[in-house]
Every structure is written in structure tokens, then in C-alpha cells.
């Protein structure tokens, strides 16, 4: 495979993983055992407004941590995938005047 193909594949995987990280629900598990998981929202939007007061800070921290890796992964993946569009092959841009050896 060529370098362009590797760039497309690597960048595309990074974009998909970053996007899924932002779309997937952020959940927290409270320390008390009688309550199950609590959904805090996604990386894009905050969750339901009826959160108990003691979980608001935990939800904010969890969604912030998700955004800290998902947005950069998405952005870097886009840049790497776009780098695959750059054609760096000198033989194609030399005007067709190749010298015979």
C-alpha cells in the first residue's frame, strides 16, 4: 500500500473513534451501591437537567475528560486524512519529461 492509503486509513480511523467518543453517552457510577449508572449526556450536549446536586460536578468532570481526548483525536484525524489528498509524487508533476538512463 502507498503512503496515501495509510494516511487515509489512519486518519479515517481516528475520525471515527473521535466522533464515536463524542456521540456515545457519558455515564458515571456513583459510589453508593444501591444506585446504578447515571447518564450525564454526550460529548456534544449535557445530559438531563434533573441530576442530583452531588453528581453535577462528577458529570461535568466526566464529560470534560471525554471532550479532552475526543475533539483532538477528531481534529488530528481530519488533518491526517486530508494529508492523503496531497500528491507528493514528483514523477507525475515533472511535466512528463523523464530521462532515460
Secondary structure, 3 states (H helix, E strand, C coil): CCHHHHHHHHHHHHHHHHHHHHHCCEEEECCCCCCCEEEEECCCCECCCCCCHHHHHHHHHHHHHHHHHHHHHHHHHHHHHHHCCCCCCHHHHCCCCCCCC
